[in-house]
Amino acid sequence: MSGAIRTLPGDWSPPAGRPVDLVLRTVGERTTHLALGLAIRHIRPRRVHIAENIRPLARAVDRQVHIDHGDASHVVHVDADCLILEDMRPFLDANDLAYVDCFVHDRFRGRVHCGVHISRTDLVRAMREADVEAEAPAAGRGPMLRPEAFRRHLARRHLQPDVQLKGFHILHDHFQHYHHIFAKYALREVRSRTESAHAVLQSALLRWGDDLDFVVARKAVRHSRSVVPADVTPHALGQYLDSLPELAARVVGELRLPSPPRLTMAKVRKAAARSPQTLGPTAERPKVFSLGLPGTATRSLVEALHLLGFDLAHYPLGAGDLAALRRGDGDFPALRHYDGLTSVFALASLTALDARHPGARFVVTVRETESWLRAVERLWDTGWPARAPAAERAAHREAAYLFRTRICGGETFDPVRLARVHQEQLDRVQRHFVRRPGDLLVLDICAGEGWEKLAPFLGRPIPPGPFPAV
């Protein structure tokens, strides 16, 4: 069995901080030494485990999930191509969710979520117990192309309905060896054969300049497209993926590219100073609040806002956030870490949130009434996953109760009453902004509205690919 996992001696956790473990996975990336030092500094873990040179990825994931994390609250899994440049400890000490995926700045694709994953230890244990072999046949190529994400999905669905996304100042895939770039972008091309993923990759290709990193990545994309047919068999695809490390070394060796010098933190800082807009910390931005009723494509809106650089808290179920919802004063602790809130919390606290956050932007999603009633009936009795901690399930029940009684006029699904509520809530939101119509966007995603209205409203360029449909 290739590779090994070793545990470093020491404890870097702050005196009053939660016990959080760090797992760094490396296959010899050029940034490994810097990635490790930066992760220790900005996560301050209790224990550090390093997974070294374990291939293929599915085997590395299997080895990782069998690490004993004892009584740790969460585990942060970090790939060695990630340079964490922001203190993550305040968020780690506040976050209770089972899973948070991190947005990073990728050298080739811009803002994407990958490379750094925050998992509660019960999720890690569930990943260990997941029956991948039984579930894989019905999942197509996903388990082969994304073994870690597939295994996490099997575990997460019993603990948390959706993935919470959160941006940090993290550089991903910058300063890498050329053979690693080739292997990654041959794999990236095979992973990008759905309509939306293909559009994102094509947009990235058009932005790439003549830097050697991009030359190698383009060559990898062309190679994958030329040798991996659309109808490739699972066996042939598996063989191709297993061959990538050796293939990449051979192809890049034939290019006779100059060897990059040893990477130092000074070089990273110099590169960031040259490109502060892309490599620097995220600039201040206004809060954004989603005011649409559930069933009006609010999840699609949240995904679109992520793509535009605004990370909304979808499930702020901590004790402080629930208390703020009860009080109605808008003092949500989640807003210390996120760029806004979604409907259940934001709509019930509209007046207070508007007063607390001058300059905030508000989006209300709408939908034709009969279509909305059918959607909300399906959502009405949706609970929190049964294997989640009891406190989380209780918090979700109370948040749902408060929303139904304060906004929807009752706990039962009554289509006549809810049809009236549907219009009354829109009228209430529009009356609130009658003197400031520029601060509110009414968006009918279900009728086809999307980027052409949302991106200009937030002062952002329209991103590549279709508007999300979640």
BELBELBEL-V796286 format. One record per residue. PHI is phi in whole degrees, 0 to 359 (999 if undefined). PSI is psi as a letter, one per 20 degrees, with the letter a starting at -180 (* if undefined). D_FIRST is the distance of its C-alpha to the first C-alpha in Angstrom with 1 decimal. Layout:
# BELBELBEL-V796286
PHI,PSI,D_FIRST ; PHI,PSI,D_FIRST
This chain:
# BELBELBEL-V796286
999,p,0.0 ; 282,q,3.8 ; 71,a,6.7 ; 202,r,8.5 ; 241,p,11.6 ; 235,q,14.8 ; 247,p,18.3 ; 282,q,21.3 ; 288,q,24.4 ; 123,r,27.4 ; 217,o,29.2 ; 255,j,30.7 ; 289,q,32.3 ; 291,q,36.1 ; 305,g,38.3 ; 259,j,39.4 ; 275,r,36.3 ; 293,q,33.9 ; 285,o,30.6 ; 236,p,28.2 ; 261,q,24.5 ; 244,p,22.9 ; 240,o,19.3 ; 257,p,18.8 ; 251,p,16.1 ; 224,q,15.9 ; 238,k,14.5 ; 90,k,17.2 ; 302,q,20.2 ; 299,h,23.5 ; 268,j,24.7 ; 305,g,21.8 ; 294,h,24.0 ; 290,g,27.0 ; 300,g,25.2 ; 295,g,23.9 ; 298,g,27.5 ; 291,h,29.2 ; 296,g,27.2 ; 297,g,27.9 ; 294,g,31.5 ; 261,i,32.1 ; 254,h,30.1 ; 52,m,30.8 ; 283,r,27.9 ; 283,g,27.9 ; 228,q,24.3 ; 236,p,21.8 ; 245,p,18.0 ; 242,o,16.1 ; 265,o,12.9 ; 247,p,11.9 ; 54,l,10.4 ; 262,o,8.0 ; 229,q,8.6 ; 287,a,10.2 ; 301,g,12.6 ; 302,h,12.6 ; 291,h,9.0 ; 299,g,10.3 ; 297,g,13.4 ; 298,g,12.1 ; 294,g,10.5 ; 298,g,13.8 ; 288,i,16.2 ; 266,j,15.0 ; 293,p,16.3 ; 275,o,19.5 ; 259,j,22.4 ; 54,c,25.1 ; 262,k,28.5 ; 300,q,27.7 ; 284,g,29.9 ; 223,r,27.7 ; 234,p,24.4 ; 256,o,24.6 ; 267,p,21.5 ; 233,p,22.0 ; 279,q,20.4 ; 287,i,20.8 ; 267,j,23.3 ; 248,p,25.7 ; 251,o,28.5 ; 276,o,30.2 ; 246,j,33.8 ; 225,q,35.5 ; 291,o,35.7 ; 268,i,33.8 ; 299,g,34.8 ; 303,h,38.1 ; 290,g,36.5 ; 299,h,33.6 ; 284,i,36.3 ; 261,h,38.3 ; 280,p,35.8 ; 249,i,35.4 ; 292,q,33.8 ; 291,h,30.6 ; 209,p,29.3 ; 230,p,30.6 ; 260,q,29.2 ; 255,p,30.4 ; 283,q,32.4 ; 228,r,31.6 ; 259,o,33.3 ; 272,p,31.2 ; 303,h,32.0 ; 253,h,32.4 ; 239,i,33.4 ; 81,c,35.3 ; 277,o,35.1 ; 220,r,32.1 ; 255,o,30.0 ; 186,r,26.4 ; 87,h,24.0 ; 227,p,25.3 ; 228,p,25.3 ; 253,o,27.1 ; 236,p,26.1 ; 291,q,27.9 ; 293,h,25.6 ; 292,h,26.9 ; 291,g,25.5 ; 298,g,22.0 ; 296,h,22.3 ; 293,h,23.6 ; 295,h,20.7 ; 298,h,18.4 ; 271,i,20.8 ; 299,p,21.4 ; 270,n,21.2 ; 297,g,19.7 ; 298,h,19.6 ; 288,h,23.3 ; 272,h,24.5 ; 297,g,22.7 ; 302,h,25.0 ; 272,i,28.1 ; 253,j,26.7 ; 65,c,26.6 ; 273,i,24.2 ; 308,g,23.8 ; 298,h,20.6 ; 280,g,19.0 ; 279,h,20.8 ; 224,m,20.7 ; 297,h,17.9 ; 290,g,18.6 ; 297,h,22.3 ; 295,g,22.3 ; 295,h,20.6 ; 294,h,22.9 ; 299,g,25.8 ; 301,h,25.2 ; 279,g,25.4 ; 294,h,28.1 ; 299,i,30.7 ; 266,i,31.3 ; 236,h,31.8 ; 204,p,33.4 ; 298,g,35.2 ; 224,r,34.3 ; 277,p,32.3 ; 271,p,34.3 ; 249,q,34.1 ; 210,p,35.1 ; 272,q,35.5 ; 224,r,34.7 ; 279,n,35.2 ; 227,p,31.7 ; 264,p,31.0 ; 236,p,28.1 ; 65,j,27.0 ; 274,q,29.7 ; 65,k,29.2 ; 266,r,25.9 ; 295,q,24.7 ; 295,h,26.1 ; 290,h,22.9 ; 289,h,21.5 ; 299,g,24.8 ; 300,g,24.7 ; 299,g,21.3 ; 293,h,22.5 ; 275,i,25.9 ; 293,g,24.8 ; 294,g,22.8 ; 302,h,25.8 ; 296,g,28.2 ; 294,h,26.4 ; 288,i,26.4 ; 255,k,30.1 ; 257,j,31.7 ; 273,r,33.7 ; 301,g,37.2 ; 290,g,36.9 ; 293,h,33.5 ; 297,g,34.9 ; 297,h,38.0 ; 294,g,36.2 ; 296,g,34.1 ; 298,g,37.3 ; 297,h,39.2 ; 296,g,36.6 ; 304,h,36.8 ; 291,h,40.6 ; 273,i,40.3 ; 293,p,38.0 ; 267,b,39.9 ; 257,j,39.5 ; 301,q,37.0 ; 300,h,34.2 ; 305,g,31.6 ; 285,h,33.6 ; 300,g,34.0 ; 293,g,30.3 ; 297,g,29.8 ; 299,g,32.7 ; 298,h,31.3 ; 294,g,28.0 ; 297,g,30.0 ; 298,g,32.1 ; 298,g,29.2 ; 299,g,27.6 ; 294,h,31.1 ; 276,h,31.8 ; 247,i,28.8 ; 248,n,27.7 ; 290,r,30.7 ; 299,h,31.8 ; 260,k,31.2 ; 304,p,27.7 ; 284,q,25.9 ; 305,h,22.8 ; 296,g,21.0 ; 294,h,22.4 ; 296,g,21.7 ; 300,g,18.0 ; 297,g,17.9 ; 297,g,19.9 ; 297,g,17.8 ; 294,h,14.6 ; 276,i,16.8 ; 301,g,18.3 ; 302,g,16.6 ; 291,g,17.6 ; 299,g,20.8 ; 297,g,21.8 ; 298,g,21.4 ; 291,g,23.5 ; 296,g,26.2 ; 292,h,26.7 ; 299,h,26.8 ; 292,h,29.6 ; 283,i,31.5 ; 52,l,31.9 ; 281,q,32.0 ; 293,q,32.9 ; 286,p,30.2 ; 289,q,30.8 ; 289,r,31.9 ; 301,p,30.0 ; 275,p,30.2 ; 233,r,32.3 ; 295,h,33.7 ; 298,h,37.1 ; 294,h,36.0 ; 296,g,34.8 ; 297,h,38.1 ; 295,g,40.0 ; 296,g,38.4 ; 294,h,39.1 ; 293,h,42.7 ; 288,h,43.2 ; 229,m,42.1 ; 297,h,43.0 ; 291,h,43.4 ; 260,h,39.8 ; 257,i,37.9 ; 275,r,40.2 ; 296,q,40.3 ; 294,p,41.6 ; 289,q,45.4 ; 302,q,47.5 ; 216,q,48.1 ; 289,q,50.3 ; 289,q,49.2 ; 230,p,48.9 ; 235,p,49.7 ; 266,o,49.2 ; 253,j,52.3 ; 288,q,51.9 ; 292,q,52.0 ; 306,q,48.8 ; 95,j,48.8 ; 252,k,50.1 ; 69,k,46.7 ; 294,h,46.0 ; 292,h,42.2 ; 297,g,42.7 ; 298,g,44.8 ; 299,g,42.2 ; 297,g,39.5 ; 296,g,42.1 ; 296,h,43.0 ; 303,g,39.3 ; 295,h,39.4 ; 271,i,42.6 ; 102,j,41.2 ; 244,o,42.5 ; 256,o,40.2 ; 266,q,42.0 ; 281,o,41.1 ; 272,h,40.8 ; 226,m,40.4 ; 280,n,42.1 ; 256,j,42.2 ; 292,r,42.3 ; 300,h,45.3 ; 292,h,47.1 ; 290,h,46.7 ; 294,h,48.0 ; 297,h,50.9 ; 295,h,51.8 ; 296,g,51.9 ; 299,g,54.2 ; 288,h,56.5 ; 77,j,56.4 ; 263,i,56.6 ; 75,j,53.6 ; 272,m,52.1 ; 274,o,48.5 ; 304,h,46.0 ; 302,h,43.4 ; 286,i,45.6 ; 285,i,44.7 ; 239,h,41.3 ; 244,r,41.9 ; 271,i,44.3 ; 170,a,46.0 ; 227,r,46.1 ; 259,a,46.3 ; 307,g,49.1 ; 304,g,49.1 ; 271,g,49.3 ; 288,g,51.0 ; 295,h,53.8 ; 289,i,54.9 ; 239,k,55.2 ; 306,g,56.5 ; 299,g,59.6 ; 293,g,57.9 ; 296,g,55.0 ; 297,h,57.4 ; 289,h,59.4 ; 283,h,56.4 ; 231,m,54.8 ; 302,p,57.5 ; 86,i,56.4 ; 295,q,53.8 ; 246,q,53.3 ; 234,p,53.6 ; 236,p,52.5 ; 248,o,53.8 ; 274,q,52.2 ; 232,r,54.7 ; 201,q,54.7 ; 305,p,57.4 ; 302,g,58.5 ; 296,g,58.0 ; 296,h,54.6 ; 295,g,53.7 ; 300,g,55.0 ; 295,g,52.8 ; 292,g,49.7 ; 287,h,50.7 ; 296,h,51.4 ; 293,h,47.7 ; 271,i,46.7 ; 302,g,49.3 ; 255,j,47.6 ; 291,p,44.0 ; 255,a,42.5 ; 280,q,39.5 ; 308,q,36.4 ; 295,h,36.9 ; 271,i,33.7 ; 291,q,34.6 ; 304,q,36.2 ; 302,h,39.8 ; 296,h,41.2 ; 294,g,39.8 ; 297,g,41.2 ; 294,g,44.5 ; 296,g,44.6 ; 297,g,44.0 ; 299,g,46.8 ; 292,g,49.2 ; 299,g,48.5 ; 295,g,49.1 ; 297,g,52.3 ; 297,g,53.6 ; 293,g,53.0 ; 295,g,54.6 ; 281,h,57.6 ; 275,h,58.3 ; 255,g,57.5 ; 266,i,57.6 ; 79,j,60.6 ; 163,r,59.2 ; 276,h,56.3 ; 267,q,56.8 ; 278,o,56.2 ; 235,o,59.7 ; 299,h,59.8 ; 293,g,63.4 ; 297,g,62.8 ; 290,h,59.5 ; 298,h,61.1 ; 292,g,63.6 ; 300,g,61.0 ; 308,g,59.1 ; 282,h,62.2 ; 296,h,63.3 ; 292,h,60.0 ; 295,g,60.2 ; 299,g,63.8 ; 298,g,63.0 ; 296,g,60.4 ; 293,h,62.7 ; 296,h,65.6 ; 300,h,63.6 ; 256,j,63.0 ; 298,h,66.4 ; 269,i,67.4 ; 224,m,64.1 ; 297,h,62.9 ; 288,i,60.7 ; 270,i,58.3 ; 237,p,57.6 ; 242,p,55.9 ; 264,p,56.4 ; 230,p,53.6 ; 256,n,53.5 ; 296,h,50.0 ; 295,h,50.6 ; 265,j,53.4 ; 106,i,51.4 ; 286,q,52.0 ; 192,d,49.2 ; 304,h,48.3 ; 296,h,51.8 ; 257,g,53.2 ; 289,g,50.4 ; 299,g,49.2 ; 298,h,52.7 ; 301,h,53.6 ; 260,j,50.8 ; 69,k,51.5 ; 241,q,48.2 ; 290,q,47.7 ; 290,p,46.6 ; 283,r,42.8 ; 289,q,41.3 ; 90,r,40.6 ; 289,r,42.5 ; 295,p,43.5 ; 301,q,41.0 ; 231,n,41.7 ; 262,*,39.9
